[in-house]
């Protein structure tokens, strides 16, 4: 596979990023992706990097290389052919990449709402159990290359890449079908590590409300959005809003907004004509002090690291 330069995302130097944007599922004026496939090519290193976390759920395939991934308080060996699974509350960093090979990764990022608000009716929110309803003692982020499910997942990933490249008619719902296939296989693989207790059925009203709130956040991301403002706008008690948002997205409302703002900021940092102050204002921060504080909290670094 050919790797070409592209703007860095939050954790790696990224090569040839292919993004399927939200506007391809629903009409939306912003350029904020809710599903994407990216290719990461990282040279050998030994570095005590800060642990980071993102607003998306992530499935990562190790195409080449070996190393060590620090996830929370544990270290996981990285081997060619491995699959790694992350939710949006797990802090991690690849601190070691063994020479001579670069570490090459294929990464699927998607927001939970791609599953529970799928307009095609294909998806089922119970498939998110893998990310949100784990038993701590039994779950491992790493699926070894020799696990039977790894081969199945790699095949589906290659099919998803082919769909993105070809962009044949109806390729968007086809991508959702293939992602759901992956999630079903993963839930089967981790069935002994998941909470299998029955869930109370969600009301259509809950889906609609949270979808509208997230759409509002996307539309007003450059503004100073607060829980109280959202609660007042959507006529819902602030504590109820927080509870529903966390339940359907796996992280708190303020965490989601902050991480998404910083995601946009990282993209803007590739534009050399914009000052840090300009970027801070565009991302809804009223001063650079608050921007630097949020940036450090989300990425573990400073804006100059991404220029």
N, C-alpha and C positions, 0 to 999 in steps of 0.2 A: 504494500500500500504506500502511496506517495504522501508525504507530509509536507504541508506548506505553512508558512507563517500566518498567524492570526493573533488577534488581541488576547491576552491572558485572561482566564477566569480566576476564581478565587484561590485555587490550590496548586495549579500546575501551569507550566508554560504549555499552551495549547496549540496543536497543529491541526489544520484543516477542520474547522468546526462546522458541522451541519446542524442547523437548528430548525425544528418544526415549530412555528410560532402560533400563539393562541389565535391569531386572526384566521388561521386555516381551519379552525373549529367553530369559532363564533366571531362575529364582526366586532373588531376592537381597534381603537385608534393607536394604541401604544404598541411598542415592539418588545413586549415582555414574553419570553418563551415559557410555556408550561410543560413542554416535553422537548427533549433534544438528545442528539447523539454527538459526542465529541471524541476526538482522538488526542491522546496525551503522550508525549515523547520526552522522557526525563532522563538526563545523563546521570551516571554514577555519582553518589554523594554520601556523605556521613554528616548529618547536621541535626542539631537539637531544635528542630522547628516547633513552633507553638501549635497546639492542637486547635483545629478549626471545625466549624459546623455550618451547615447550609440550610436553606429553606426548602430544598427539594429532597425527594427520596432518590436513592441511587443504586444502580446495579452496575458493577464494574467487572470487566473481563480482562485478565492479564494476557496480552498477546505475546509478550516477550519480556525476559528479564527476571531477576530475583532481588529480593530485598526484605525489609521489615516494616510493617505497618503498625504504628502505635495507635490503638483504639481504646480510649479511656485509660484504664490502668493496666492494660494487657498489651503484649507484643504478639503479632501474628506474622509468621513467615509468609513471604510472597513467592510463589513459584509460577512458572509459565503454565497457562491453562486454568489457573484458579479463577473462581468467581467470588466477589465480595459484595455483601449486601449491607446498606446503611439506611437508617431512618434519618429524620431531620432534627434529632436531638443528640446524636452521637458525635463527640469530638474526636478527631483523629488527625494523623499526619504521617506521611511516608518519610521516615527519618534516615533510612538506610537503603541505598541501591547498590548492589554489589557489581563491581566491574567484571568484565569489560563491557557488557551489553547495557544499552539504554533500557529503561523500563517503558514499555509501550502498552498503553491501556485504551480500551474502548469503553466509554461511559454512557449509560442511559440515565438521564435526569428527568424526573417528572414530578409534578405537584399532585398531592392526593386528590385534588378536585378533578383531575383528568379522569379518575376512576368513578368517584361518587356523583359527579355532575355530568357524566358522559351523555351528550345529546342523542347519540345513536342508540342508546338502550342496551349496548353490548356488555358494559362493565357491571361489576357487582362489588359494592363497598366491602363485603366480607373478605375479599381477597387482600385487603390491606392489613389483616391480622398479622401477617408476617412482619410488618413494620411497627405495629402499635400494641400487640397483645402477646408479647413474648414472656416465657418463663425464664428468669435470669439464669437459672442453674443449667439449662439445657441448650441454650442458643449459642451458636458460633457464627460470627460474621463471615468467616472464610468457608467456602465450599471447595475442597481439594479438586485438582484437575482430574483425578482418577475416579471421582464420584460419578455414578451413572447419570445423574441429573445434569452434570456439567456439560457433557456432550450434547444433550438435548437443548440446553440453554444457548450454547454456542451456535447451534444450527439455526435457532429462531433469531438470534441476534444478526446473523448474516442475512437472513431473509428480510429483517427490518431495514438493514443498510441498503439492500437491493431496492426495496420499496422507496426509500428516500431518494436514492440516486435516480431511479427511473421516473418517479412521480406519474405513474399511470393513473387513469381515472379511478376515483374512490380509494386512493392510496391512504388517505387519512384514517378512515374507519378500519382499513386493513391493518394499519399500525396499532390501533387500539386492540384489535383482535389478537395480534401477535404478542403485545404486551400482556394482555390478560392470560394468554397461554403460558407465558413465562411465570406470571404470578401464581397461577394454579399449580404448576410444577413445583415452584418454590414452597408453596404452602403444603403440598404433599410431602416434600422432602423434610420440612421442619415440623411436621404434624405433631410429633411428640414434644416439641418445645413451645407450642402455642397454646393459648388459653382457648379451649374448645367449648366453653360454656355458651349457651344460646344468647343471642343478643335481642334486645327489645327492638321491634321494627321501627325504623325511622319514618317520620311523617314526610310527605311531599313538601309540606310547608317549611320544614327545617332545611331541606336541600335548597329550596328556592331562596330562603332568607340568607343562608350562608353564601350561596352563589352570588346574590346581589351585593352582599357586603364585600366579597372579594373583588367583584367587578368594580365597585366603588373605589376600593383601595388602589387597584390598577389605574383607574382614571385620574386619581388624585394623589398619586405617589409622590409628586413633587411638592405637595403641601404638608403642613404640620398636622398629621392625622393622629387623633387620640381616641382611646376607647370611649371616653365620654361623648366626644363628638359623634362617633359612629352610633352609639347607643341612642343619642338624641335624634339623629337623622333617621334611624330605622325604627324608632319608637319601641325600644326594647331595654330592659333593665341592664345596666353595665355588667353585673355579675352573671346574668344569664347569657349575655353575649360572649363573655370570656369562656364560660363553660362549654357552650356550643362550638365556638371556634376551635378550642383546644381539642375537643372530642373528634371533630371531623378533619382536623389538619395535623394533629400530633405535636403541635407546639403552640405556645401562647400567642395571642394577638400582637402584643408589642414586639415579641421576638420575631414574628413573621414580617411585620412591617419594617423593622430595623434591618433584618438580613436582606430583604428585597431592595431596600434603598441602597444598601452597600453593594449589592450585585450590580445595580445600575451604575453606581459610582465607579466601580472597577472598569466597566465598559467605557465610560466617559474619560477615564484617565488615559486611555490610548490616544485621545485627541489632544495633541500637544498645544493647540491654540487656546485651550481652556485652563484657567488657573484653578487651584484647589478651592478657592473661595467660590468661583463660578460653579464648580461641580457641587460643592456643598449646598449652595442655594438651589440648584436644579434638582437636588435630591431631597429637598424639604427641610434642610437644616438652617437655622437662623444665624448660626455663627460657626466658625471653623473649629472652635473648642469642642462643641458638641459633636461635630462631624468626626474629628480625630478620635474622640472617645468611643463613638459607635464603631468606627472603622477598626480600631484596635480590638474591641470586644469581639467583632465578627471574624476578622481575618488574622488577628494576632500580629499584624504589622502596621505600617503607616502608608499613606497614599504614594509616597515617593518610591516604595518598593514595586509599584506597578507601572512606573513610567520608564 
